[in-house]
Amino acid sequence: MAAADGPVSNDREEQPSYEMSTQEPPQIFHQAERWNHPRSNILKTLATYWSFLVMGMNDAAYGLESYYNLSYTVVSLVFFSPLGGYTLAACLNNRIHAKLGRRGVAWLAPGCHIIAYIVNCLHPPYPVLVVSFIFAGFGNGLSDAAWNAWLGNMANANQLLGLLHGFYGAGGVLSPLIATSLITKARLEWYCFYYIMIGCAALELAFLLTAFWDSPGTPVEDDRADESKGGLRQVLFKKTYARVTWLCAFFLLGYVGIEVALGGWIVTFMMQIRNGEAFASGMTATGFWLGLTVGRVVLGFVTPRIGEKVSIVVYSLLAIGLGLILWLVPNFYASAVAVSLQGFFLGPFFPAVVVVATKLLPKSQHVSAIGFAAAFGGGGAAVLPFVVGALAQARGVEVLQPFIIGLSGGILLLWLGLPRMPKKGERNRLSD
């Protein structure tokens, strides 16, 4: 047997089999990390969820106009200023990851939050307050890119990102309730809310630093990658990446605009067009945000079963149909249910964009592309609600739903313009 084994072994070494010569070399598939394996990922995942809860709470009702005796136009600057921080984060995300890794984001983002909230507690002159929210926006931009990209590369990314953005939505629901209770029930000033935010941001700092202390360099970048490979210029202007990045960015611009415009103007719509009471109309906004939060969590488990591309088309059509009910059915309760369900089906959009971007782009581009798209989408939160306001001033608040429906149709067309989703083997080659 030994003599027979020798020639056979040599033949196998020197001459490939027919099967091997006619097929592509076998692909090496890299198994995605899981939220609970290695075990250190459990703490990291929970830390990112807390970070997004703080980000959601950051968007509390400020109550500044009466304290500073300013017009609504001047007060609106405080809503634009975080966009400056987001934009700065989009430009620096890749450099920060290359130099400091996720550990750097873990102290820099909460640190910016703490600085902003301390300044707010001091209730300084209004221009200083506007600058402080640039710091908050910068921290949000760093966290948005880092934790979306990290979880987007995990197994079961849709579910994990759905929960991540569900925590953001939960923060958005909790903060107005806390701030309103402090102001109306406890008779405290608006800035007292930020004492709570300092505590939350301090926990964020401790939680993230403990979890990501073992990530001083970016795992996204391996030894053969350099900083320019994952730079912002690459994802914006290199033909193979630019299409995905810009389509995702414009999609998020429209989506975030829909989310904030609908959540911000629905109370006025329900009071003026549906003749609702102030409290009941206010509850419709709560219903919308709760629907958004629940949709992100629940549909996060549905989306991967039917695929991101198909699921967002279905959710978009359902959201447009519910928008038509809200617009055309002159009944308060029908409108309240419709807007809550509209939020439910809009919920998974942001997580789905992140998952699609991670599948269509190489791993080295994820932080830059997602950071830019999130910052660009932040422009929708700043600009599009004011467009609705200008239209409402000229034509009445009933323009809200036609505007939302038209914008929903527009982002659906952008979604359909994305490239086909790669198969598993193609995704591994992209990651390489």
C-alpha positions in Angstrom: 0.0 0.0 0.0 2.8 2.3 0.8 4.3 1.9 -2.7 0.9 2.5 -4.3 0.3 5.6 -2.2 3.4 7.3 -3.4 2.6 7.8 -7.1 -1.0 8.6 -6.4 0.2 11.4 -4.0 2.6 12.7 -6.6 0.0 12.7 -9.3 -2.3 14.8 -7.2 0.4 17.3 -6.5 1.7 17.7 -10.0 -1.4 17.4 -12.1 -4.8 18.9 -11.1 -7.8 16.8 -11.5 -10.2 17.4 -14.4 -12.7 18.8 -12.0 -10.3 21.3 -10.6 -9.1 22.4 -14.1 -12.6 23.3 -15.4 -13.9 25.2 -12.3 -13.0 28.3 -10.6 -10.8 28.0 -7.5 -12.9 27.4 -4.4 -13.8 30.7 -2.7 -12.8 31.2 0.9 -15.8 32.4 2.8 -15.3 34.5 5.8 -17.9 33.8 8.5 -19.5 37.0 9.7 -19.2 37.7 13.4 -22.3 37.4 15.5 -23.6 39.7 18.2 -22.8 37.0 20.8 -19.6 35.5 19.4 -17.0 36.2 20.4 -18.5 36.9 23.8 -17.0 40.4 23.9 -19.4 41.3 21.2 -22.3 41.1 23.6 -21.1 44.1 25.6 -20.2 45.9 22.4 -23.6 45.4 20.9 -25.3 46.6 24.1 -23.0 49.6 24.3 -23.9 50.7 20.7 -27.6 50.4 21.6 -27.2 52.7 24.6 -25.2 55.1 22.4 -28.2 55.3 19.9 -30.6 55.8 22.8 -28.6 58.9 23.8 -28.6 60.1 20.2 -32.3 59.8 20.0 -32.7 61.6 23.3 -30.5 64.4 22.0 -33.4 65.5 19.8 -35.6 66.6 22.7 -37.9 69.6 22.5 -35.7 72.5 23.5 -38.2 75.1 24.6 -35.8 78.0 23.8 -38.0 80.6 22.1 -39.6 81.9 25.3 -36.4 81.7 27.5 -34.3 83.6 25.0 -37.2 85.7 23.6 -36.3 84.9 20.0 -38.4 84.4 16.9 -39.0 80.9 15.5 -36.7 81.7 12.6 -33.7 82.5 14.8 -34.5 79.5 17.1 -34.5 77.3 14.0 -30.7 77.8 13.8 -30.4 75.3 16.7 -31.9 72.6 14.4 -29.5 73.4 11.6 -26.3 73.5 13.7 -26.1 69.7 14.3 -25.9 69.3 10.5 -22.6 71.2 10.6 -21.3 68.6 13.1 -22.6 65.7 11.0 -20.9 67.2 7.9 -17.6 67.5 9.7 -17.9 63.9 10.9 -18.5 62.7 7.4 -15.3 64.4 6.3 -13.2 63.0 9.2 -14.8 59.6 9.8 -12.3 57.5 7.8 -9.3 59.4 9.1 -10.5 59.0 12.7 -11.0 55.3 12.2 -7.6 54.9 10.6 -5.8 56.7 13.4 -7.8 55.9 16.5 -10.0 52.9 15.7 -13.3 52.2 17.3 -11.7 52.9 20.7 -11.2 56.5 19.5 -14.9 56.8 18.5 -15.8 55.3 21.9 -14.4 58.3 23.7 -14.6 61.1 21.1 -18.4 60.8 20.4 -19.6 60.7 24.0 -17.0 63.4 24.9 -18.6 65.7 22.3 -22.0 64.9 23.8 -20.8 65.7 27.3 -19.3 69.0 26.2 -22.5 70.0 24.4 -24.7 69.1 27.4 -22.5 70.9 30.0 -22.7 74.1 27.8 -26.5 73.7 27.6 -26.8 73.4 31.4 -25.1 76.7 31.8 -27.8 78.3 29.5 -25.2 80.6 27.8 -25.9 83.3 25.2 -27.8 81.9 22.3 -24.9 81.9 19.7 -22.8 79.8 22.1 -25.7 77.4 22.4 -25.9 77.0 18.6 -22.1 76.1 18.6 -22.7 73.6 21.3 -25.1 71.7 19.1 -22.4 71.4 16.5 -20.5 69.4 19.0 -23.5 67.2 19.6 -24.0 66.7 15.8 -20.3 65.8 15.5 -20.6 63.1 18.2 -23.8 61.8 16.5 -22.1 61.6 13.1 -19.2 59.6 14.5 -21.5 57.2 16.3 -23.8 56.9 13.3 -21.1 55.8 10.9 -19.1 53.6 13.3 -21.9 51.6 14.9 -24.0 51.2 11.7 -21.0 50.0 9.8 -19.9 47.6 12.6 -23.4 46.0 13.1 -24.0 46.1 9.3 -21.2 43.5 8.9 -22.6 41.1 11.5 -24.7 38.0 10.8 -28.4 38.9 11.1 -27.6 42.5 10.3 -31.2 43.5 9.6 -32.4 42.4 13.0 -29.4 44.0 14.8 -29.8 47.3 13.0 -33.5 47.2 13.5 -33.0 47.0 17.2 -30.2 49.7 17.0 -32.5 52.2 15.3 -35.3 51.1 17.5 -33.3 52.4 20.5 -32.8 55.6 18.6 -36.6 55.9 18.2 -37.1 55.0 21.8 -34.9 57.9 22.8 -36.9 60.2 20.5 -40.1 59.1 22.3 -38.7 59.3 25.8 -36.9 62.7 25.7 -39.9 64.9 24.9 -41.9 63.1 27.7 -39.1 63.7 30.2 -38.4 67.3 29.1 -42.1 68.2 29.1 -42.6 66.7 32.5 -39.7 68.7 33.9 -41.0 71.9 32.4 -44.7 71.6 33.0 -45.0 69.4 36.1 -41.8 70.2 38.1 -41.7 73.9 36.9 -38.0 73.6 35.9 -36.3 75.5 33.1 -35.6 73.8 29.8 -31.9 73.4 30.5 -32.5 71.1 33.5 -33.2 68.3 31.1 -29.5 68.4 30.1 -28.4 67.4 33.6 -30.1 64.1 32.8 -28.4 64.1 29.4 -24.9 64.6 31.0 -25.5 61.5 33.1 -26.7 59.5 30.1 -23.6 60.6 28.1 -21.3 59.8 30.9 -22.7 56.3 31.0 -22.3 56.2 27.2 -18.6 57.1 27.6 -18.0 54.4 30.2 -20.0 51.8 28.4 -18.4 52.3 25.0 -14.8 52.6 26.3 -15.1 49.4 28.3 -16.6 47.6 25.3 -14.3 48.8 22.6 -11.0 49.2 24.5 -9.6 46.3 22.6 -10.2 48.1 19.2 -7.4 50.6 19.0 -7.1 50.2 15.2 -9.9 49.8 12.7 -10.6 46.1 12.0 -12.0 47.3 8.7 -8.5 48.1 7.6 -6.1 45.2 7.2 -2.3 45.3 6.6 -2.7 45.7 2.8 -5.1 48.6 3.1 -4.1 52.2 3.5 -6.1 55.3 4.5 -6.8 56.4 0.9 -8.4 53.0 0.0 -11.4 53.8 2.3 -11.4 57.6 1.9 -14.3 59.8 1.3 -13.0 60.8 -2.2 -13.1 57.1 -3.2 -16.8 56.6 -2.3 -17.9 59.8 -3.8 -16.0 59.9 -7.1 -14.8 56.5 -8.0 -17.3 55.2 -10.6 -17.7 51.7 -9.1 -18.6 53.1 -5.6 -20.1 56.5 -6.4 -23.4 55.2 -7.7 -24.2 53.3 -4.6 -23.0 56.0 -2.2 -24.9 58.9 -3.9 -28.1 56.9 -4.3 -28.1 55.8 -0.7 -27.3 59.4 0.4 -30.2 60.9 -1.6 -32.5 58.1 -0.4 -31.7 59.0 3.2 -32.1 62.7 2.5 -35.6 62.0 1.3 -36.4 59.4 4.0 -35.2 61.4 7.0 -37.0 64.4 5.6 -40.2 62.4 5.4 -39.7 61.1 8.9 -39.0 64.5 10.5 -41.5 66.5 8.5 -44.3 64.0 9.2 -43.5 63.7 12.8 -43.1 67.4 13.2 -46.2 68.6 11.3 -48.7 65.9 12.0 -50.0 67.6 15.2 -50.7 70.8 13.3 -52.4 68.8 10.5 -54.6 66.9 12.9 -55.7 70.1 14.8 -56.3 72.3 11.8 -57.5 69.8 9.1 -59.0 67.0 11.2 -60.3 69.5 14.0 -58.7 67.4 16.7 -58.2 68.4 20.3 -54.7 69.5 21.3 -54.0 66.5 23.5 -55.4 63.9 21.1 -53.5 65.5 18.2 -50.3 65.4 20.2 -50.8 61.7 20.8 -50.9 61.1 17.0 -47.3 62.3 16.9 -46.4 59.8 19.7 -48.2 57.1 17.7 -46.2 57.9 14.7 -42.8 57.7 16.5 -43.9 54.5 18.4 -44.9 53.0 15.0 -41.5 53.9 13.6 -39.8 52.3 16.6 -41.8 49.1 16.6 -41.5 48.8 12.8 -37.7 49.0 13.0 -37.7 46.1 15.5 -40.5 43.9 14.1 -39.8 44.3 10.4 -36.1 43.9 11.0 -36.9 40.2 11.3 -39.1 40.2 8.2 -36.9 42.1 5.8 -34.1 39.5 5.4 -36.6 36.8 4.7 -37.9 38.5 1.5 -34.7 40.5 0.7 -33.9 44.2 1.3 -34.6 45.3 -2.3 -38.1 43.7 -2.5 -39.1 44.5 1.1 -38.5 48.3 0.8 -40.5 48.4 -2.4 -43.4 46.7 -0.6 -43.1 48.9 2.5 -42.9 52.0 0.3 -46.1 51.1 -1.5 -47.9 50.4 1.8 -46.7 53.7 3.3 -47.9 55.6 0.2 -51.3 53.9 0.4 -51.6 54.9 4.1 -50.5 58.4 3.1 -53.5 58.5 0.7 -55.8 57.4 3.5 -54.4 60.1 5.8 -54.9 62.7 3.0 -58.2 61.7 1.5 -60.3 60.2 4.4 -61.6 63.1 6.5 -61.8 61.2 9.8 -59.7 61.9 12.8 -59.4 58.3 14.0 -58.7 56.9 10.6 -56.0 59.5 10.2 -54.5 58.7 13.6 -54.3 54.9 12.8 -53.0 55.6 9.3 -50.1 57.8 10.4 -49.1 55.2 13.1 -49.0 52.5 10.5 -47.2 54.8 8.1 -44.5 55.1 10.7 -44.5 51.4 11.2 -43.7 50.7 7.5 -41.2 53.6 7.2 -39.3 52.3 10.2 -37.0 49.7 8.5 -35.8 52.1 5.7 -32.6 53.4 7.4 -31.4 50.0 8.6 -32.1 48.5 5.1 -30.0 51.2 3.5 -27.1 50.4 5.8 -27.3 46.7 5.1 -27.5 47.2 1.3 -24.5 49.6 1.4 -22.4 47.0 3.3 -23.4 44.3 0.7 -22.7 46.5 -2.4 -19.5 48.2 -1.2 -16.1 46.8 -0.2 -15.6 46.6 3.6 -12.9 49.3 3.5 -15.5 51.7 2.2 -18.2 51.1 4.7 -17.4 53.7 7.3 -16.8 56.5 4.8 -19.9 55.7 2.7 -22.3 55.2 5.6 -21.0 58.3 7.4 -21.4 60.4 4.3 -24.9 59.0 3.6 -26.0 59.6 7.2 -24.7 63.1 7.2 -26.3 63.9 3.8 -29.5 62.4 5.2 -29.3 64.7 8.2 -29.8 67.5 5.7 -33.3 66.2 5.1 -34.0 66.6 8.8 -32.9 70.2 8.7 -34.2 71.4 5.3 -37.3 69.5 4.3 -39.4 70.3 7.3 -38.8 73.9 6.6 -39.9 73.3 3.0 -43.2 71.9 4.3 -43.5 75.0 6.6 -43.0 77.3 3.7 -45.6 75.5 1.6 -48.0 75.4 4.6 -47.6 79.1 5.0 -48.5 79.7 1.3 -51.1 77.0 0.7 -52.1 75.6 4.1 -51.0 72.6 6.1 -53.1 70.3 4.0 -50.1 70.3 1.6 -48.3 68.0 4.1 -49.6 64.7 2.7 -49.2 65.4 -1.0 -45.6 66.5 -0.3 -44.9 63.3 1.7 -46.5 61.1 -0.9 -44.5 62.7 -3.7 -41.3 62.4 -1.7 -42.0 58.7 -0.9 -42.5 58.0 -4.6 -39.2 59.8 -5.3 -37.1 57.8 -2.9 -38.8 54.6 -4.2 -37.4 55.4 -7.7 -34.0 56.0 -6.2 -34.2 52.6 -4.5 -35.0 50.9 -7.7 -31.9 52.5 -9.2 -29.5 50.6 -6.9 -27.5 47.8 -8.5 -28.6 44.2 -8.1 -27.6 42.6 -4.8 -24.5 40.5 -5.1 -24.5 36.8 -4.3 -22.6 35.4 -1.3 -19.4 34.6 -3.3 -19.4 38.1 -4.9 -19.9 39.7 -1.5 -16.8 37.9 -0.2 -14.7 39.1 -3.2 -16.0 42.7 -2.5 -14.9 42.3 1.2 -11.5 41.4 0.0 
